[in-house]
Every structure is written in structure tokens, then in C-alpha cells.
Amino acid sequence: MTVYLLCFILFLIGLYGVITRRNLIKIAISLSIMEFSCFLFFALIGYIDGGIAPIVDPADPLKTYVDPLPQALVLTAIVIGLATTSMLMAVIIRIYRRYKTFDIREISNLRG
Amino acid sequence: MNPLIPLFVVVPLAGAFLIMILGRFIKDFNKYFASLVLLFLVMASFYSLFTTGEDTSVYKVGGWEPVNRFPIGIYMVMDGFTVILLCIISLIGFLSVFYSISYISRYTSENYFYALFCLMTAGMNGVVLSGDLFNIFVFLEIAAISSYALVAFGVGKNELEATFKYQVLGGLASFLILFAIGFIYWNAKTLNIADIKAAFASGNDNYYYLFIQILVLSGFGLKAAIIPFHAWLPDAHSSAPSPISAMLSGVLIKAVGIYVIIRLFFNMFIITEGVSVLITTLGTLSMVVGVFLAIGQWDIKRLLAYHSISQMGYVVMSVGIGMILLSQGGKREIAVLAISGGLFHLINHAAFKGLLFLNAGAIEYTIGTRDLKEMGGLHKYMPVTSATSFIASLSISGIPPFNGFFSKLIIIIAAILAKFYLLAALAVIVSIITLASFMKFQRYAFFNRERGASAEKIREVPFPMVFSMVIMSILCLGLSILAFPGVREAVLTPAINILTDPSNYITRLIGY
């Protein structure tokens, strides 16, 4: 149970960073932290105590294996996360070229 | 069994790929090929609308049949509710792409625009077709990433700021959805929606389910911009190029937000009274707060974006009323009436809000500003834009005989029959304020004195833009027939049957 709690704390650290940081790059890093807490959670729910890698052994097929499905899901989610992070970074670089700053307080044209 | 199911995802994906490769070498390949792809989707979706009816067709990706009656493959499901969304996506998508042929020629790198547009369509089609929770997430991210790029397409200061906000909140929504999927998998040990419903029906762990439901509601609520989660919507929708605004407001928030909320809460979770009341409250809040935020706006597209929040509130509220009645075991006919009002308004909103954004784009294309205070007297120079936007304004404010009137009428009648008198009164009041707000839009943009820009330069927009706007205004009038018996049974009733009968969806998908 402790490890799930730590995973949740990781998520909260990321959320705290997104809310309080003023630097665009730091916001992106905080988002990545939140993302990886999700991946960690998926890896944890597939884990079984004493399980081995899920490759079926023909000699003894009834061994305890860890659940392979969450691992497949995490791989997919990591690829998606790569795409979103690179997209966010590309936008941050463009913002820096336009505004000459990373400070989110100075990037506030849109209001109301 | 419908043989077209995989084509709805494969064709636009392949279209995006081919546009990127061949568009470099062949001039004008991109715009005509993208129109062709979307035209194919329009025909395929209308063919499905006429053939599906009450059936459900399931396509198992890779041909993985169930093992011991446990579904193991990825399911793509087409039923009455999916087909309606597919028709909206492809029709509004086709008209927007056709409109873009003139509109986007002002921008550079058109190839990217058309490729991203096809990619976004593929993502939305995938979300509505998917019968598998994780697949919904994957396709949702495809649609979301391409929409982030499309919002930033102008790469000006405002566009970049809007897309940054949109990406941070969209990312947060994705993580909440991912957590919810994790919790659901932990408990149910499956990701197939029908199978999860079967697993949830046996267990009775209320607080655990409530937690999952809140996670799902906040994740998809962020995507759908229901009121406490709406901060990104006005910026993103007003900064995007106008055909994309029409797609985002008219289709994207419905396909990846409202559709998934309705589908999961009716077909996956067991409807409980607490969550139904929460959904109704959120819908009412969006309806009321959205219109009050809209009335003070002077930027046309921001005004329309806030109205999107408000009109989506109508949909969520009436679906929520239906859920309350179903969970209390109240009269089923009234619940069905409320849900059909919601779905009908969802269809109508795609038509009139898409048209209004295209009108806003036409005005911006001609006079180069979005500020209402700098316009005036345009009805003399732009008769088609003026007439179509007048139709759309009457339609969104609920004036007969346009489609908005009938859907709002059904919603209000359902609220009165269900004895939610306050909600019915609020719906009427919000409709009146909407009318006031659009009268302001009409007066300042089209009927005031001329000011500023010299009159000789102002002309009607080119043919592709006029064509899209005229077709959409015909839709605004023509969709009214969905309210009448005969057509309603053919289109709305199958969707409502699949939603309201709890065992229906499971039996049809996994057969026990």
C-alpha cells in the first residue's frame, strides 16, 4: 500500500509544480512528472508478488507470471507521452522566440 | 455487420500520410485530396446511418475472437449512437475542409494543415467507434495532439499562448483519464466497455466506483469544457483558424468530451443518483455561467466560444435529468424524452455553431478584424454571410422554425414533466439572454453604420466559403425534421435504446 501512496505523492508533486511554477520549462517538467506517476501506477497494478516475466515456459506453464497487459499499455502511453512532450517543447521554443521570456506572468495577452 | 467500420479510421490516417508525401510534389494535391477523403467519410457515414438502425456491428481488430467468452481483442463498435456522431464529424469536417480551400491559402505550409486535419478526423472517428477503454484514450490523444498543433497554426503571440494553456490542461485531463483507466483495470481486470459493465454489475463497492466516476467526469469534463474546467476553451477556440474553430467547437468537444461521458456513464457504470445529480448541476452551471460570460464579449469568436460552453450545458443538463429519472426508477418515457432532447441539441449545435464560426471567419477574411466595435454595415456588401449568420443566430437562440427551437422545446418540456421547474425556467432565461447576445452580434456586425474600412474593398467571400455556409444554413433549417415522428424513430430512437437499456449493450457485444 505504501508504494501506491508514494506514487500518488509523485502525482501531487507534479500537480504542485504545474500550479506554482512560473517558468514554462518547469511546467513542462512537472507535467512529465505527473505523467510518469501514471505510468508507475500502471506498472504497479500489473505486478504480482513473486511473479516472473510473462513469457510462457512450455515445461511448466503454471508458474506465477506478472500481468503483461499493463506493461503493454504503459509502452503505448510512453509513446503518446513522448509526442505530447515534444509538441509542448516545440510550442515553448516558439513562445520564447516571440516573447523573449519564459516567465508565464509576462505571457498574458488573452483575458476575459 | 457493417464492412465499413475499419475504413473510418484507416482512410483519414492514410489520407494524412499521402498528403504529407505527395503534397510536396503535386501542386494543389493537398486541398482536393483532403476534400475527397472527407467526402468519402460523409458517404460512408450516411450509408451507415441508413443501414445500422437498431443493429450493432462489431469489428474485432486483428480477428481476435473471444476466449472462453472473455473478449481479448480490440473491439470497434458501431451502433445507433456512434453513427450519429460519425455523421456530424464527417459532414462538418467536409464543409470545413471545403471552406479552407480559400481560407487557408493565406497561410504558409498548407500541407501540414490538411494532414493534421485528416489526422484529427481519424482520432475523433476512432474515439466514437472504439469499444475499448484504452483505445478511446489512444485515439483521444491523436485527436488532441493534432488539435494542439492546429490551434497554434497561425504562430502569432495569441495562438501560442492559447495552445500552451490548452496543452497543459489537456495533458492534465489525459493523466486523470489514464488514472481512471488504471483504477478500472485494477478492479475489473478487463478494458472492454461491455465486459467492465458486466464486472461492475456483480461487485458493489460504492466508494471505489464513486472515486472512478469522479476521475472520469473530471478528465472528460476538461476535454468537454464543462464549467469549472472551461478555462482553456475561449482562448483555444478563438485563436485557431476559423475552419478549425468550427471543428473544435462543433465537433471535437462533443466527440471526445460529451460523447465519451454519455457512453461511459450509461453503458459502463451503473447509474447512481448522486453522480446524476452532480452531472445535472455541472450542466446547469455551464448553461448559466457560459451565457453570462458571453454577453460582455466584443471579440466575435470569443463570444461564440463562450456560447459553446453554454449550449453544451443544455446537452449535459438534459442528459443528467434523464439519468436522475433512470436512477430513481421514475417514468422511463420522460427520461427517454430528456435524453433525446439532449442528443438532438448536440446534433443541432454542430450545425449552427459550425456555421457561426465559418461566418466569423468570413468576416475576418474580408475586413481583417474580429472586434465587433470596428464593424458595421456589412449586410450590403456580404449578403450571403449576413443571411446565413442571421439564420444561425435565430437557430441558436431558439426561434421557430429553426432546429434550435425544437431541441430546446423538447429539453424544456422534459424538465417540466420531470418536475424540475427551476431548471426549465433557467433554460428559458438562458435562451432569452442568448437571443439578446446574438442580436448584439447581428446589429454591430451587419446592420450598424459603416465605419473604418473603405467600402470598395469589401466584397463577398469566394465560392468555396459561400458554398459551405449555404449548405450549413440549409442544415440548420433541415435538421428540424428530426423532431417529427417518423424521422425521429429512425435516427434518435436507436441511439436512446442503446443508452437506456442497461443490458442491451452487453448482450449485443459479448453475448451473455
HADDOCK unambig.tbl for C-alpha pairs under 7 A between the chains (distance, minus, plus):
assign (segid A and resid 35 and name CA) (segid B and resid 175 and name CA) 6.25 0.50 0.50
assign (segid A and resid 38 and name CA) (segid B and resid 175 and name CA) 6.69 0.50 0.50
assign (segid A and resid 38 and name CA) (segid B and resid 178 and name CA) 6.79 0.50 0.50
assign (segid A and resid 38 and name CA) (segid B and resid 179 and name CA) 6.12 0.50 0.50
assign (segid A and resid 42 and name CA) (segid B and resid 182 and name CA) 6.01 0.50 0.50
assign (segid A and resid 45 and name CA) (segid B and resid 186 and name CA) 6.21 0.50 0.50
assign (segid A and resid 84 and name CA) (segid B and resid 145 and name CA) 6.59 0.50 0.50
assign (segid A and resid 88 and name CA) (segid B and resid 167 and name CA) 6.96 0.50 0.50
assign (segid A and resid 91 and name CA) (segid B and resid 160 and name CA) 6.61 0.50 0.50
assign (segid A and resid 91 and name CA) (segid B and resid 164 and name CA) 6.89 0.50 0.50
assign (segid A and resid 95 and name CA) (segid B and resid 160 and name CA) 6.19 0.50 0.50
assign (segid A and resid 98 and name CA) (segid B and resid 157 and name CA) 6.47 0.50 0.50
assign (segid A and resid 107 and name CA) (segid B and resid 161 and name CA) 6.88 0.50 0.50
assign (segid A and resid 109 and name CA) (segid B and resid 158 and name CA) 6.40 0.50 0.50
assign (segid A and resid 110 and name CA) (segid B and resid 158 and name CA) 6.70 0.50 0.50
assign (segid A and resid 110 and name CA) (segid B and resid 235 and name CA) 6.79 0.50 0.50
